Amino acid sequence: MDLNLRGKLALVTGASKGIGLACARQLAEEGCDLHLAARTKADLEKAKESIQARHNVSVTIHPVDLSNGDSARSLAAACSGIDILVNNAGAIPAGDLQAIDEARWRQAWDLKVFGYVNMCRAVYPAMKARGKGVIVNVLGAAGERPTWGYIAGSAGNASLMAFTRGMGGTSLVDGVRIVACNPGLIRTERMETMLRARAQDKFGDPGRWQELIPVNPPVGTPEQCADLVAFLASDRASHIAGTVVTIDGGAAHFAGVL
């Protein structure tokens, strides 16, 4: 299926690794020119090199800390004319209410929750003025299946689900679509970090994290998420707005799965 994305300009945040990098690669595969944003310049340069080694697209990198609202607005200005925004930056730590103190909680939400809000606020007016544009928010399945052991992430992702639905429910009148995907456990460095925290709580030994990797259903891959993001960003999904699509192998409906 041709997604008709060739020649589109996309900005992907958190694009240096994991799901963000997979999204960037898939959009490049579809012919999109790219802006890639993340905190670490060296990682962005590696991402750019790996993409341009395989695809004839332009790639511009932006080392930036999106927990700062001014930085988010500056990034949006530097990427004027984008057709697609993929909000993906952010990593909220695992832990219960007492484990995640106020400072760490605020720090995590500044990047993921307010970072997404700030980026949407910054790019939406230009998309509305052109009468076209797509924003895809990469969230997390804990937002619809909250747990005590991931309380900050559960609450943050749930708020972004409501944010996506609230904006996307009316944005089509401006020619703009806002959608989201909710990945479950995905095989990334982030997965290992989260499972190490759970292993510490459960076994008192973070080194036993691999014992907590689900097998039924199995964990997903960044590429599976990227395929969904590319479809949602395309005109093939032109009547999908204000929707949150879960991609977790059915884990949210499978009792007993972490």
Secondary structure, 3 states (H helix, E strand, C coil): CCCCCCCCEEEEECCCCHHHHHHHHHHHHCCCEEEEEECCHHHHHHHHHHHHCCCCCCEEEEECCCCCHHHHHHHHHHCCCCCEEEECCCCCCCECCCCCCHHHHHHHHHHCHHHHHHHHHHHHHHHHHHCCEEEEEECCHHHCCCCCCEHHHHHHHHHHHHHHHHHHCCHHHHCEEEEEEEECCECCHHHHHHHHHHHHHHHCCHHHHHHHCCECCECECHHHHHHHHHHHHCHHHCCCCCCEEEECCCHHHCCCCC
